[in-house]
C-alpha cells in the first residue's frame, strides 16, 4: 500500500476523521453524494421503466412490424392485401422474426339502450399471439379465435365496458357502415385492461372470419400481417430488409405491400418518449453537480483544518503530489461511503416499488396505474463509476490548495 493511501485510510478509520469543525462538512458531503446517487438511480429506473412499459403496450396492440396495403389511408377502414400460407412461412423464416400473425380491422359502433360508442373491431386468427391480452385480462377468458368460422364472441376493454355499463356475458349490438348498414350481435366473453387509453377506448377483439365477412373480402385477404421480433434493437434493419423482400411484387389482386414498424406508425408517441432522455441527462448533471459541490466544500474544510499536518508532512520530505493524493484518497473513501448509502436507498426504492407498487399514477394521464421501474445492471454500474469519476475530477482543482501551504507558515495553526 502506498504512503498516501495508507495515511488517508488511517485518517478515515480514526475517530476524528471529522474534527469539531469539519465533522458537519464531512457528514453533509457524504449525505450529498448518497442523495445524489439515490436520485439518479431512482430517476433512471423510473424513466426507463416508463418508456419500456409504454413501448410494450404499443407493441402488444400492433407488434413490432406491420405489413399492409400501401394504398390504405391512415385509418382503420383498411384496404386488403392477399396473404398466403407460403408468404406467412417465408416471413416466419426471416432472420430476427419471432412470430407472424394476420389481422383485419373494421370500424363500427356499439349501441346500447341508452348510449353508443365508436370502436374498431379487430379480427384475429388461431395463430395470433395472445400473451399480451391474457396478461391484461381481468375477467372471463381469451378464446381461440378462428379464421374459418365466426363464433360471435368478443373481448372488450374495461374502459368501454364501464362507459356502456356492460358486463361479462352481455350481448352487444354492433353496427358497421360501408355500402349499407350491417349489424352483428356479439357476446362478451372477456374483458381486458391495459390502461393505455388510446387503444383501450378503441379495440374489440373477435374472429378474423367475422371481420373479413363484414369487409366482403376473399378468404385469403386481410388488413395486414404483424411481425414480432426477437431483438428490438434490430427493428429498423429488419424493417428495411422485409420491405425490400415483399415490396418487389404486388399481390394477386394488384395491391402493393407497405412495411412499417411501430415507431413509424406511432411517431408522436415515440418522439415524446425520446424527450424523456433529455430529462435523464438534466437530472444526472444536476445531481452530479450537487454531489461534487458538497464534496469540494468538505475537502476544502478538511484541508484547511489539517494545515498543520500538511506542514509536518512537507517538513518530513513529502512532496505536493503525495499530499494531494492523500486527500484525494480520503475523498474517495468518503465518496464511497456516500455511494454505498445511495445504492442502498436507490435499490430499496426499486425493489419496494417493483414488489408492492406503493406509488400510484392516474392511468388516464400516464397509461399505467403504478410508477413503473426497470433495472439495468450496466446502467447501474455506469452510474456508480460515473459518479465516482466525476466527483474525483471536480476535486482535482481544490486539491491544488495544498501547494500554497508552506511548512513554516503552517506552524501558525498550532
HUBEL-V727968 format. One record per residue. N is the residue number from 0. RES is the residue in one small letter. SS is DSSP state (H for helix, E for strand, L for the rest). PHI is phi as a letter, one per 20 degrees, with the letter a starting at -180 (none if undefined). D_FIRST is the distance of its C-alpha to the first C-alpha in whole Angstrom. Layout:
N&RES&SS&PHI&D_FIRST, N&RES&SS&PHI&D_FIRST
This chain:
0&x&L&none&0, 1&x&L&f&4, 2&x&H&f&7, 3&x&H&g&8, 4&x&H&f&7, 5&x&H&f&6, 6&x&H&f&10, 7&x&H&f&11, 8&x&H&f&10, 9&x&H&f&12, 10&x&H&f&15, 11&x&H&f&15, 12&x&H&e&16, 13&x&L&f&18, 14&x&L&f&22, 15&x&L&d&22, 16&x&L&g&20, 17&x&L&d&23, 18&x&L&f&26, 19&x&L&g&29, 20&x&L&e&30, 21&x&H&e&27, 22&x&H&g&27, 23&x&H&f&29, 24&x&H&f&28, 25&x&H&f&25, 26&x&H&f&27, 27&x&H&f&29, 28&x&H&f&26, 29&x&H&f&25, 30&x&H&f&28, 31&x&H&f&29, 32&x&H&f&26, 33&x&H&f&27, 34&x&H&f&31, 35&x&H&g&31, 36&x&H&f&29, 37&x&H&f&31, 38&x&H&f&34, 39&x&H&f&33, 40&x&H&f&33, 41&x&H&f&36, 42&x&H&f&38, 43&x&H&f&37, 44&x&H&f&38, 45&x&H&f&41, 46&x&H&f&42, 47&x&H&f&41, 48&x&H&f&43, 49&x&H&f&46, 50&x&H&f&46, 51&x&H&f&46, 52&x&H&f&48, 53&x&H&f&51, 54&x&H&f&50, 55&x&H&f&51, 56&x&H&f&54, 57&x&H&f&56, 58&x&H&f&55, 59&x&H&f&56, 60&x&H&e&60, 61&x&H&c&60, 62&x&L&m&57, 63&x&L&f&55, 64&x&E&c&58, 65&x&E&c&62, 66&x&E&d&64, 67&x&E&b&68, 68&x&E&f&71, 69&x&L&f&70, 70&x&L&e&73, 71&x&L&f&73, 72&x&L&f&72, 73&x&L&f&69, 74&x&L&b&70, 75&x&L&e&71, 76&x&L&e&75, 77&x&L&e&73, 78&x&L&e&75, 79&x&L&e&75, 80&x&E&c&73, 81&x&E&e&74, 82&x&L&c&71, 83&x&L&e&72, 84&x&H&f&71, 85&x&H&f&70, 86&x&H&f&68, 87&x&H&f&66, 88&x&H&f&65, 89&x&H&f&64, 90&x&H&f&62, 91&x&H&f&60, 92&x&L&e&59, 93&x&L&f&58, 94&x&L&f&54, 95&x&L&n&52, 96&x&E&e&55, 97&x&E&e&54, 98&x&E&b&58, 99&x&E&c&61, 100&x&E&b&64, 101&x&E&e&67, 102&x&E&b&68, 103&x&E&c&71, 104&x&E&c&72, 105&x&E&b&75, 106&x&E&f&75, 107&x&E&a&77, 108&x&E&b&78, 109&x&E&e&78, 110&x&E&c&81, 111&x&L&d&81, 112&x&L&f&84, 113&x&L&c&83, 114&x&L&b&80, 115&x&E&b&79, 116&x&E&b&75, 117&x&E&f&75, 118&x&E&b&72, 119&x&E&c&71, 120&x&E&e&72, 121&x&E&d&70, 122&x&E&e&71, 123&x&E&c&69, 124&x&L&d&69, 125&x&L&f&68, 126&x&L&e&65, 127&x&L&f&64, 128&x&L&f&60, 129&x&L&e&61, 130&x&H&f&57, 131&x&H&f&57, 132&x&H&f&60, 133&x&H&f&60, 134&x&H&f&56, 135&x&L&d&58, 136&x&E&f&61, 137&x&E&d&62, 138&x&E&b&66, 139&x&E&m&68, 140&x&L&c&67, 141&x&L&d&66, 142&x&L&f&69, 143&x&L&e&69, 144&x&L&e&71, 145&x&L&d&73, 146&x&L&d&74, 147&x&L&c&78, 148&x&L&b&79, 149&x&L&d&79, 150&x&L&d&78, 151&x&L&l&78, 152&x&E&d&75, 153&x&E&b&72, 154&x&E&d&69, 155&x&E&d&69, 156&x&E&e&66, 157&x&H&f&66, 158&x&H&f&66, 159&x&H&f&70, 160&x&H&f&71, 161&x&H&f&70, 162&x&H&f&72, 163&x&H&e&75, 164&x&L&l&75, 165&x&L&d&74, 166&x&L&b&73, 167&x&L&g&73, 168&x&L&n&76, 169&x&L&f&78, 170&x&E&d&80, 171&x&E&d&79, 172&x&E&e&82, 173&x&E&d&80, 174&x&E&c&82, 175&x&E&c&81, 176&x&E&d&83, 177&x&L&c&84, 178&x&L&f&87, 179&x&L&b&88, 180&x&E&e&87, 181&x&E&d&85, 182&x&E&c&84, 183&x&E&b&82, 184&x&E&d&82, 185&x&E&d&79, 186&x&E&d&77, 187&x&E&f&74, 188&x&E&d&72, 189&x&E&b&68, 190&x&E&c&66, 191&x&E&d&63, 192&x&L&b&61, 193&x&L&d&58, 194&x&L&m&58, 195&x&L&e&58, 196&x&H&g&61, 197&x&H&f&62, 198&x&H&d&63, 199&x&H&f&63, 200&x&L&e&66, 201&x&L&c&68, 202&x&E&e&67, 203&x&E&d&69, 204&x&E&d&69, 205&x&E&b&72, 206&x&E&f&73, 207&x&H&f&73, 208&x&H&f&77, 209&x&H&f&78, 210&x&H&f&76, 211&x&H&f&77, 212&x&H&f&81, 213&x&H&f&81, 214&x&H&e&80, 215&x&L&l&83, 216&x&L&d&80, 217&x&L&f&81, 218&x&L&g&79, 219&x&L&e&76, 220&x&E&d&76, 221&x&E&b&73, 222&x&L&f&71, 223&x&E&r&68, 224&x&E&c&65, 225&x&E&d&62, 226&x&E&d&59, 227&x&E&e&55, 228&x&E&d&52, 229&x&L&f&49, 230&x&L&c&47, 231&x&H&f&48, 232&x&H&f&45, 233&x&H&d&48, 234&x&H&f&51, 235&x&H&f&52, 236&x&H&f&52, 237&x&H&f&54, 238&x&H&g&56, 239&x&H&f&57, 240&x&H&f&57, 241&x&H&f&60, 242&x&H&f&62, 243&x&H&f&62, 244&x&H&f&64, 245&x&H&e&66, 246&x&L&e&67, 247&x&L&f&69, 248&x&L&c&72, 249&x&L&f&74, 250&x&L&f&75, 251&x&L&g&78, 252&x&L&e&80, 253&x&L&n&78, 254&x&L&f&75, 255&x&L&e&72, 256&x&E&e&69, 257&x&E&c&66, 258&x&E&d&63, 259&x&E&c&60, 260&x&E&e&57, 261&x&H&f&56, 262&x&H&f&54, 263&x&H&f&58, 264&x&H&f&60, 265&x&L&c&58, 266&x&H&f&57, 267&x&H&f&57, 268&x&H&f&55, 269&x&H&f&52, 270&x&H&f&52, 271&x&H&f&52, 272&x&H&f&49, 273&x&H&f&47, 274&x&H&f&47, 275&x&H&f&45, 276&x&H&f&42, 277&x&H&f&43, 278&x&H&f&42, 279&x&H&f&39, 280&x&H&f&38, 281&x&H&f&39, 282&x&H&f&37, 283&x&H&f&34, 284&x&H&f&34, 285&x&H&f&35, 286&x&H&f&33, 287&x&H&f&30, 288&x&H&f&31, 289&x&H&f&32, 290&x&H&f&28, 291&x&H&f&27, 292&x&H&f&29, 293&x&H&f&28, 294&x&H&f&25, 295&x&H&f&26, 296&x&H&f&28, 297&x&H&f&25, 298&x&H&f&22, 299&x&H&f&25, 300&x&H&f&26, 301&x&H&f&23, 302&x&H&f&22, 303&x&H&f&26, 304&x&H&f&25, 305&x&L&d&22, 306&x&H&g&24, 307&x&H&f&24, 308&x&H&f&20, 309&x&H&f&20, 310&x&H&f&23, 311&x&H&f&21, 312&x&H&f&18, 313&x&H&f&20, 314&x&H&f&22, 315&x&L&e&19, 316&x&L&o&19, 317&x&L&f&16, 318&x&L&e&18, 319&x&H&f&19, 320&x&H&f&16, 321&x&H&f&13, 322&x&H&f&15, 323&x&H&f&16, 324&x&H&f&13, 325&x&H&g&12, 326&x&H&f&15, 327&x&H&f&15, 328&x&H&f&12, 329&x&H&f&14, 330&x&H&f&17, 331&x&H&f&15, 332&x&H&f&15, 333&x&H&f&19, 334&x&H&f&20, 335&x&H&f&18, 336&x&H&f&20, 337&x&H&f&23, 338&x&H&f&23, 339&x&H&g&23, 340&x&H&f&26, 341&x&H&f&28, 342&x&H&f&27, 343&x&H&f&29, 344&x&H&f&32, 345&x&H&f&33, 346&x&H&f&33, 347&x&H&f&35, 348&x&H&f&37, 349&x&H&g&37, 350&x&H&f&38, 351&x&H&f&40, 352&x&H&f&42, 353&x&H&f&42, 354&x&H&e&44, 355&x&H&d&46, 356&x&L&l&47, 357&x&L&f&47, 358&x&L&e&47, 359&x&E&d&50, 360&x&L&c&52, 361&x&L&e&56, 362&x&H&f&56, 363&x&H&f&59, 364&x&H&d&57, 365&x&H&d&53, 366&x&L&m&55, 367&x&L&b&53, 368&x&L&e&53, 369&x&E&c&50, 370&x&L&f&46, 371&x&L&e&45, 372&x&L&c&41, 373&x&L&b&40, 374&x&L&d&36, 375&x&L&c&34, 376&x&H&g&31, 377&x&H&f&30, 378&x&H&f&31, 379&x&H&f&29, 380&x&H&f&26, 381&x&H&f&27, 382&x&H&f&28, 383&x&H&f&24, 384&x&H&f&22, 385&x&H&f&25, 386&x&H&f&25, 387&x&H&f&21, 388&x&H&f&21, 389&x&H&f&24, 390&x&H&f&23, 391&x&H&f&20, 392&x&H&f&23, 393&x&H&f&25, 394&x&H&e&22, 395&x&H&f&22, 396&x&H&f&25, 397&x&H&f&25, 398&x&H&f&21, 399&x&H&f&23, 400&x&H&g&25, 401&x&H&f&22, 402&x&H&f&24, 403&x&H&e&27, 404&x&L&e&26, 405&x&L&d&27, 406&x&H&g&26, 407&x&H&f&29, 408&x&H&f&30, 409&x&H&f&28, 410&x&H&f&29, 411&x&H&f&32, 412&x&H&e&30, 413&x&L&f&30
